[in-house]
């Protein structure tokens, strides 16, 4: 009898271990631009509820994430806030090329702390540097949002006067936080980030022609499995598109 009980316990233990391993495998690791934080957290929660597959995110600047993936970070899905950092990984043969698709677009905006907005004309003859006092912030120029910001300011003739007052941040959410706290009198972020905050206001929208198109591509990282591909496909469903739209993104859906 004792031997049978021992065998039964071992069998149950084995089943529990196997179940834990199966559950551990039902996970997708997504490295994605910081600006997608709110929308993807909601999408991930819905996806896990519907499928039982856990979605684990790493949110940061696209540049930082691409470098981490290059160094062997365990990403399975990568969402970049621009084409360049996706191209960077493609050139190094680190993504599955036939999985690459354009997912979202966004808009570049000028913000100020809530209640401290100032009048702006998005025209070349406007003196933006004289419209506010103090520092302004956006991402470091290696980060997509920072590069878009410099392109826009250069196109409008404002970059040279504003560059000495720039506070560069590691990602777009950090730039947003500086403006929320009033440490910067102005900032350049994505419209989706500005709309996610009750502590800032949008004072201007940059013309789409003043910078490269803001497109978010997504792709599987080499070694990604079926669960990751299924999640990538889910990002293009009407259910996911509805969430993205609610947060201010425009789904590309191609």
C-alpha positions in Angstrom: 0.0 0.0 0.0 2.8 2.4 0.9 4.5 1.7 -2.4 1.3 2.5 -4.3 0.9 5.7 -2.4 4.4 6.7 -3.2 3.9 5.9 -6.9 0.6 7.9 -6.9 2.3 10.9 -5.3 5.1 10.8 -7.8 2.6 10.6 -10.6 0.7 13.6 -9.3 3.9 15.5 -8.8 4.9 14.7 -12.4 1.6 15.9 -13.7 1.9 19.1 -11.7 5.5 19.7 -13.1 4.3 19.0 -16.6 1.4 21.4 -16.2 3.7 24.1 -14.8 6.0 23.7 -17.8 3.1 23.9 -20.3 1.9 27.0 -18.5 5.4 28.5 -18.5 5.6 28.0 -22.3 2.3 29.8 -22.9 4.0 33.2 -22.8 4.9 35.8 -25.4 7.6 38.3 -24.8 7.1 41.6 -26.7 9.6 44.4 -26.9 7.8 47.6 -27.9 8.1 51.4 -28.1 7.3 53.2 -24.9 4.5 55.2 -26.7 2.4 52.0 -27.0 2.4 51.3 -23.3 -1.3 52.0 -22.5 -2.8 50.4 -25.6 -0.8 47.3 -25.5 -1.3 46.7 -21.8 -5.0 46.6 -22.4 -4.7 44.4 -25.5 -2.4 42.0 -23.6 -4.9 41.7 -20.8 -7.7 40.9 -23.3 -5.5 38.4 -25.1 -4.5 36.6 -22.0 -8.2 36.4 -20.8 -9.3 35.0 -24.2 -6.4 32.6 -24.8 -4.6 31.9 -21.5 -1.4 33.1 -23.1 0.5 35.6 -21.0 1.9 38.6 -22.8 5.0 40.0 -21.2 6.2 43.5 -22.3 9.4 45.5 -22.2 8.6 49.1 -22.9 11.4 51.5 -23.9 12.9 53.5 -26.7 12.9 51.6 -30.0 16.7 52.2 -30.2 17.3 50.7 -26.8 15.1 47.7 -27.5 16.8 47.0 -30.8 20.2 47.1 -29.2 19.0 44.7 -26.4 17.7 42.3 -29.0 21.0 42.5 -30.9 22.7 41.5 -27.6 20.5 38.5 -27.2 17.5 39.7 -25.2 14.7 37.1 -25.2 12.2 39.1 -27.3 9.8 37.3 -29.6 7.9 40.2 -31.1 9.4 43.7 -31.7 7.3 46.8 -32.3 9.3 49.9 -33.3 8.2 53.5 -33.5 10.0 53.9 -36.8 11.3 51.9 -39.8 15.0 52.5 -39.1 15.3 50.4 -36.0 13.4 47.6 -37.6 15.7 47.9 -40.6 18.6 47.8 -38.2 17.6 44.3 -36.9 16.7 43.2 -40.4 20.2 44.0 -41.6 21.6 41.9 -38.8 19.3 39.0 -39.7 17.6 39.1 -36.3 13.9 39.3 -37.4 11.8 37.0 -39.5 11.4 39.1 -42.6 8.1 37.7 -43.9 6.4 38.5 -40.6 7.2 42.2 -40.8 4.1 44.4 -41.3 3.2 48.1 -40.7 0.9 48.2 -37.6 0.2 51.8 -36.6 0.7 55.5 -37.4 0.9 58.4 -35.0 1.1 62.2 -34.9 3.8 64.6 -33.5 2.6 67.3 -31.2 3.9 70.2 -29.1 2.8 70.2 -25.5 3.0 72.3 -22.3 2.1 71.7 -18.7 -1.7 71.9 -18.1 -2.8 75.5 -17.7 0.5 76.9 -19.0 -0.1 76.7 -22.7 1.0 79.4 -25.1 0.0 80.5 -28.5 1.7 78.8 -31.4 1.5 79.0 -35.2 3.0 76.1 -37.0 4.6 78.3 -39.6 8.1 79.2 -40.5 7.8 82.9 -39.7 6.7 82.1 -36.1 9.2 82.6 -33.3 8.7 79.5 -31.2 11.9 80.1 -29.2 10.4 83.4 -28.0 6.9 81.9 -27.2 8.0 80.3 -24.0 10.7 80.6 -21.4 13.0 77.9 -20.0 13.8 74.4 -21.2 11.9 72.1 -23.5 12.3 68.3 -23.9 12.0 65.5 -26.3 13.8 62.2 -26.7 17.5 61.9 -27.5 18.1 62.1 -31.2 18.8 58.4 -31.5 15.2 57.7 -30.5 12.5 57.9 -33.2 10.5 60.7 -31.5 13.6 62.8 -31.0 14.6 62.4 -34.6 11.1 63.3 -35.8 11.2 66.3 -33.5 14.5 67.6 -35.0 13.2 67.0 -38.5 10.1 69.0 -37.8 11.9 71.9 -36.0 14.5 72.1 -38.8 11.8 72.1 -41.5 10.1 75.0 -39.7 13.3 76.9 -39.1 13.2 76.6 -35.3 15.9 74.0 -34.5 18.9 76.3 -34.3 17.3 78.6 -31.7 15.9 75.9 -29.6 18.7 73.3 -29.6 20.7 74.9 -26.7 17.6 74.6 -24.5 16.9 71.0 -25.2 16.6 68.4 -22.4 17.0 65.0 -24.1 15.3 62.0 -22.5 15.6 58.2 -22.9 12.1 57.7 -24.3 8.9 59.6 -25.1 7.2 58.8 -21.7 10.2 60.3 -19.9 9.8 63.5 -22.0 6.1 63.5 -21.2 6.9 63.2 -17.4 9.3 66.2 -17.5 6.5 68.4 -18.9 3.9 66.9 -16.5 6.1 68.0 -13.6 6.7 71.4 -15.0 10.4 70.8 -15.3 10.2 71.7 -19.0 8.0 74.4 -20.3 7.3 72.6 -23.5 7.9 69.2 -25.0 7.5 67.3 -28.3 5.8 63.9 -28.0 3.4 61.7 -29.9 -0.3 62.7 -29.8 -1.1 59.4 -28.1 1.2 60.2 -25.2 -0.3 63.7 -24.8 -3.8 62.3 -24.8 -2.9 59.7 -22.1 -2.0 62.5 -19.6 -4.3 64.9 -17.7 -1.3 67.0 -16.8 -0.4 68.4 -20.2 -2.1 70.2 -23.0 -1.5 70.1 -26.7 -0.5 73.6 -28.0 0.4 72.6 -31.6 0.3 69.8 -34.1 3.3 69.5 -36.4 2.5 69.2 -40.1 2.9 65.7 -41.4 5.1 67.1 -44.2 7.6 68.4 -41.7 9.0 65.0 -40.8 9.2 61.4 -41.9 5.9 59.5 -41.7 5.5 58.1 -38.2 4.9 54.4 -38.8 5.2 51.5 -36.3 6.3 48.3 -37.9 6.0 44.9 -36.1 7.9 41.7 -36.7 8.8 38.4 -35.1 12.3 38.1 -33.7 14.3 35.1 -34.9 13.5 32.0 -32.8 9.9 33.1 -32.1 7.3 30.3 -31.9 3.7 29.8 -32.9 2.4 31.7 -29.8 4.3 34.8 -30.8 3.0 34.6 -34.4 -0.6 34.1 -33.1 -0.2 37.3 -31.0 1.2 39.2 -33.9 -1.8 38.2 -36.0 -4.1 39.3 -33.1 -2.7 42.8 -33.3 -4.3 43.2 -36.7 -7.8 42.1 -35.7 -10.7 44.5 -35.4 -10.7 44.0 -31.6 -7.1 45.2 -31.3 -7.7 48.0 -33.8 -10.5 49.3 -31.7 -8.2 49.6 -28.7 -5.5 51.3 -30.7 -8.0 53.8 -32.0 -9.3 54.6 -28.5 -5.7 55.5 -27.5 -5.3 57.8 -30.5 -3.3 55.5 -32.9 -4.4 54.9 -36.5 -4.1 51.2 -37.3 -2.5 50.6 -40.7 -3.9 47.1 -41.0 -1.8 45.7 -43.9 
